[in-house]
């Protein structure tokens, strides 16, 4: 894992849906490795899934969840909502 002290490179990523911008601190070489083809989860495993998705698709976690909602749990009893 990359120590926080080594994560000095600022990456600003803006969601294409809600226009929120997030500043992510990453290791510069990790960023270069990703841009040169390394899988983002291997290059920057210290970022959250939502942060990596924002960098890849420019869609934040909240907007991603609205676009791709998870499965609806089954009803256990008649009349459950």
Buried (B, 14 or more C-beta within 10 A) or exposed (E): EBEEEBBEBEBEBEBEBEEEEBEBBBBEEBBEBBEEEEEBEEBBEBBEEBBBBBBEBEBBBEBBEEEEEEEEEEEEEEEEE
